[in-house]
Amino acid sequence: MVDSIGMVGLGRMGGNMSRRIARAGLGVVAWDRAAGARMGLAGESGVTTVETLAALVQALPAPRVVWLMLPAGRPTEETLTELRGLLAAGDVVVDGANAWFKDSMRRARELAGDGLRFVDAGVSGGVWGLVNGYGLMVGGEAESVGRVEPFLRALAPAPDRGWLHCGPSGAGHYTKMVHNGIEYGLMQAYAEGFALLRAREDLDLDVAKIAEAWRHGTVIRSWLLDLTAEFLAEDSELESIAPIVADSGEGRWTAIESIELGVPTPVMTLALMQRFSSQGRGEYADRILARLRQSFGGHAVTRDNKGR
C-alpha cells in the first residue's frame, strides 16, 4: 500500500489537505512555488516540505502518487509538462483542483502515452475540510483510483463515506462541475430570500433570527444555511461587503454543457448570470435600457457619481 503522497500547491485547499492526510498517519511531501506557502506547513508533523518539484519526486518512494491542487489552465498544464519529465511509468498523477472535464480526459490520454496514470478528483469542503473532511468525486481506471484510495479515505469525512469513484477519466471533474452548478443555484435562492425579508421594513423582520430558526426542522435547512445564520448573527447589515460575487469557472462549464446536451438548467444558468451582473458586466446593458426608456417615454435617467 502506498503510504506517502506528494502534494503540489499549498494554498487554502492544498495546505489543509496536506495537514489532514498527515494527521491520518500518512506521509506528505509538499511543494509550492511560493516560499511562504511552504513555510506555512514547515512545522506540521508528518509533512516534509521541499524547494523544487524535482525534489518532491525524488523524495517519494516508487510507485509514486502526486496530487496537484493548482489553478485550472496554464499553472496545471505547465506543472504536468514538468512532471512528465520527472515521473516514471506506473506513477499516478491526481488533479484535485477545479478543471474542465474534457481537459481531464485529454490529460489522461496524454499521460498514458508516457506510462503514467491519471485520476481527476473533484474536491468539495472549502476551508472547513480540515476539520469536517472533504467530499471527493474521482474519475479514472479502477487500479489507479485504488492506488489513491488510502488518501481519499483520509481526506473524506469518514473512510467509508464522502468519497466516490464516479467513473472513467473525466467523471470526477464532471460530477464536481455539476455539484458547483447546483451550489450556485442554492446560494442564489438563499440570497434572494433574505433580500426579500430585509426589504419588508414595516414588518421589522430580524433576518439573523429567521436564519437561525430555519436551521431547525425546516425543509430548507442545510450547511449553506448554517453558514448564513452564522455570519448574519455577527453582522446582518453586511455594509462592509462589496456586492461583487466572483465565479471560479465551474458555473460557466456547467452552463456550456447544458447547452451542448440540450438539457435545460435555468436556475443554475441564471445564478451564473447574476454573478456576472454583480461584477459590473451588465452595467452597459443597463445604461442602454435607461436611455431607451428616456427615448421612447421621456423617463428621467439617473446620472452616476461620475456625471456621465
Number of C-alpha atoms within 10 A of each C-alpha: 8 18 17 24 28 26 25 25 25 25 17 12 22 23 23 20 24 30 20 23 25 23 17 14 13 19 22 27 23 30 27 23 13 12 12 12 19 21 13 13 20 15 11 15 13 20 23 20 24 18 14 13 20 15 15 22 21 14 18 19 12 15 13 24 26 24 26 22 25 23 15 16 12 10 12 19 15 10 14 17 11 13 17 16 10 14 22 16 16 17 17 23 25 24 26 24 23 24 26 20 22 14 17 24 20 13 21 22 16 15 19 14 11 14 16 19 25 30 31 33 36 27 24 22 16 14 15 12 19 21 12 15 22 27 22 26 25 30 28 25 16 13 10 20 23 15 20 24 18 19 25 26 20 21 30 25 20 15 15 11 12 17 22 18 20 18 16 17 25 27 24 28 32 29 20 26 25 19 17 22 23 19 16 22 20 18 15 18 14 16 12 11 12 15 12 12 15 17 11 10 10 7 9 10 13 14 20 19 13 14 21 18 13 16 18 12 8 9 8 13 15 14 10 15 17 15 12 20 22 15 12 18 15 10 12 16 12 11 8 7 7 8 11 13 13 10 13 12 15 22 25 19 19 24 22 13 16 17 12 9 8 9 10 11 16 12 16 23 20 15 21 24 17 16 20 16 16 15 15 11 13 14 12 10 10 12 13 11 13 15 16 14 13 13 11 8 9 10 12 11 13 11 9 7 6 5 6 6
